[in-house]
Amino acid sequence: MGEIIMSEQLVFSLDRLLRWIIKVFWLHVLIIGFSILGLFIAGLFPAIVAALSVSKKWLDQEEFSIAKEFRKVYFQEFFKTNLLGWVFALIGFVLYINYTVMVQMGDQLSVIVVFAYYFVIFVYMTVLAWAFPLYVHTKERLGTLIKNAFIMGVTFLPRTIGIFVGVFIILYISLSIPTMLLFFTGSLLALYIMFITHRVFEKIAIQNRVSVED
């Protein structure tokens, strides 16, 4: 009897694992497909937000069609997410140009300038880590979103570091295993980032509801 129960549990666990593998793979396919639909230039950022939205619903244990939800969010948030994404892309490009200039100047730069530059990099990466998942939860305006993303990134610094470390590990493994890069990386990144940030947003939402009721 005990062996039958263990066998049933094993079959159930394997079935659940396979279902999750298929779901994560399908989400990755949607990310790639809709990014290509927008020629990457216009499709990447809406696809990122759509993937985060799907990941949020998974964490909320909702029943829904992955493709329909992805498509709905992709087109609804197309222009706003492109604005958000290209603001970050432009800032990142400026920071890269500054880095090349600093490398060329070498020892001519003071320690204060170098420290200030890396502090700006830290602020940029912190805001970037939280901005997209925060947008999925709140749909705030760009200025408010960036401000709140920085506040949350600093307030929940261990989680911010967790995002950095986790993203690095996923990308490192993906580059080492090309198959993972082709079939899972995009969806794994979205699911991981939303997993790290989702609990924080839930706590804040509960606290806000309590404050309103009081």
C-alpha positions in Angstrom: 0.0 0.0 0.0 2.8 2.4 0.9 4.6 1.7 -2.3 1.5 2.5 -4.3 1.0 5.8 -2.5 4.7 6.7 -3.1 4.3 5.8 -6.8 1.3 8.0 -7.1 3.1 10.9 -5.4 6.0 10.4 -7.8 3.8 10.4 -10.8 2.0 13.5 -9.6 5.3 15.3 -8.9 6.6 14.4 -12.4 3.4 15.5 -14.0 3.5 18.8 -12.2 7.1 19.3 -13.1 6.5 18.6 -16.8 3.5 20.9 -16.8 5.7 23.7 -15.4 8.5 23.0 -17.9 6.0 23.3 -20.8 4.5 26.5 -19.4 7.9 28.1 -18.9 9.0 27.0 -22.4 5.8 28.4 -24.0 6.2 31.7 -22.2 9.8 31.9 -23.6 8.5 31.2 -27.1 5.9 34.0 -26.7 8.7 36.4 -25.5 10.8 35.7 -28.6 7.9 35.7 -31.0 6.4 39.0 -29.9 9.8 40.6 -29.7 10.3 39.6 -33.3 6.8 40.9 -34.1 8.0 44.4 -33.0 11.4 43.9 -34.7 12.9 43.8 -31.3 13.3 47.6 -31.3 9.6 48.1 -30.5 8.7 44.6 -29.3 11.2 43.7 -26.6 9.9 45.9 -23.8 6.2 45.1 -24.2 7.2 41.4 -24.3 9.1 41.8 -21.0 6.1 43.4 -19.3 3.7 40.8 -20.7 6.0 38.0 -19.4 6.1 39.6 -16.0 2.3 39.9 -16.0 2.0 36.2 -16.8 4.5 35.3 -14.1 2.5 37.4 -11.6 -0.7 35.5 -12.4 1.2 32.2 -11.9 2.3 33.3 -8.5 -1.3 34.4 -7.7 -2.3 30.9 -8.7 -4.8 32.1 -11.3 -6.2 30.0 -14.1 -5.8 31.7 -17.5 -4.7 31.3 -21.0 -1.0 32.1 -21.2 -1.1 33.2 -24.9 -4.3 35.3 -24.5 -2.9 37.1 -21.3 0.4 37.7 -23.0 -1.1 39.1 -26.1 -3.6 41.3 -24.2 -0.9 42.9 -22.0 1.6 43.2 -25.0 -0.8 45.3 -27.0 -2.4 47.2 -24.1 0.9 48.4 -22.7 2.8 48.6 -26.0 3.4 52.4 -26.1 3.9 53.0 -22.4 6.3 50.1 -22.0 8.3 51.3 -25.0 8.6 54.7 -23.4 9.8 53.2 -20.2 12.2 50.8 -21.8 13.8 53.3 -24.2 14.3 55.8 -21.3 16.3 53.1 -19.6 18.1 52.2 -22.8 19.1 55.8 -23.5 20.4 56.3 -19.9 22.3 53.0 -20.2 23.8 54.2 -23.5 24.9 57.5 -21.9 26.5 55.6 -19.0 28.3 53.4 -21.5 29.7 56.4 -23.3 30.8 57.9 -20.0 32.6 54.6 -19.2 34.5 54.6 -22.5 35.6 58.2 -21.8 36.7 57.2 -18.3 38.8 54.3 -19.6 40.5 56.6 -22.1 41.3 59.2 -19.4 42.7 56.5 -17.1 44.7 57.9 -14.1 43.6 61.4 -14.9 40.3 60.8 -13.1 40.0 61.5 -9.4 38.7 58.8 -7.0 35.7 60.9 -6.3 34.6 60.9 -10.0 35.1 57.1 -10.3 33.1 56.6 -7.0 30.3 58.9 -8.2 30.1 57.0 -11.5 29.7 53.6 -9.9 27.2 55.1 -7.5 25.1 56.2 -10.5 25.5 52.7 -12.0 24.2 51.3 -8.7 21.2 53.6 -8.7 20.5 52.8 -12.4 20.6 49.1 -11.9 18.5 49.3 -8.7 15.7 51.3 -10.5 15.9 49.0 -13.5 15.5 45.9 -11.4 12.3 47.1 -9.8 10.7 49.4 -12.4 9.2 46.8 -14.7 7.7 44.5 -12.0 6.5 47.6 -10.2 4.8 48.8 -13.4 3.0 45.5 -13.8 1.5 46.0 -10.3 0.8 49.7 -10.3 0.8 51.2 -13.9 2.3 54.4 -12.4 3.5 57.3 -14.5 7.1 57.3 -15.5 8.4 59.8 -13.0 6.5 58.3 -10.1 7.5 54.8 -11.2 11.2 55.6 -11.3 11.1 57.3 -7.9 9.2 54.5 -6.2 11.4 51.8 -7.9 14.5 53.4 -6.4 12.9 53.7 -2.9 11.8 50.1 -3.0 15.2 48.9 -4.3 17.0 50.6 -1.5 14.4 49.8 1.2 14.5 46.1 0.2 18.2 46.0 -0.6 18.7 42.2 0.2 16.0 41.5 -2.4 17.6 43.9 -4.9 20.9 42.1 -4.4 19.0 38.8 -4.8 17.8 40.0 -8.2 21.3 40.9 -9.3 22.7 37.6 -8.2 19.9 35.5 -9.6 19.9 37.2 -13.0 23.7 36.7 -13.2 23.4 33.0 -12.3 20.6 32.4 -14.9 22.5 34.3 -17.6 25.8 32.5 -16.7 24.2 29.1 -16.9 22.4 30.0 -20.1 25.6 31.0 -21.8 27.2 27.8 -20.7 24.2 25.7 -21.9 23.0 27.2 -25.3 19.9 25.0 -25.2 18.7 26.8 -22.1 19.3 30.1 -23.8 17.2 29.1 -26.7 14.2 27.6 -24.8 14.0 28.9 -21.2 16.1 31.9 -20.3 13.6 34.7 -21.0 10.8 33.1 -19.1 13.0 32.0 -16.2 14.3 35.6 -15.8 10.8 37.0 -15.8 9.5 34.4 -13.3 12.5 34.8 -11.0 12.3 38.6 -10.9 8.6 38.5 -10.3 9.0 35.8 -7.6 11.5 38.1 -5.7 9.4 41.2 -5.9 5.9 39.8 -5.8 5.9 39.2 -2.0 7.0 42.8 -1.4 4.1 44.2 -3.5 1.6 41.9 -1.7 2.8 43.2 1.7 2.5 46.8 0.7 -1.0 46.2 -0.8 -2.1 44.6 2.5 -0.6 47.5 4.5 -2.4 50.0 2.3 -5.7 48.2 2.7 -5.3 48.1 6.5 -4.5 51.9 6.5 -7.6 52.7 4.5 -9.8 50.6 6.8 -8.4 52.3 9.9 
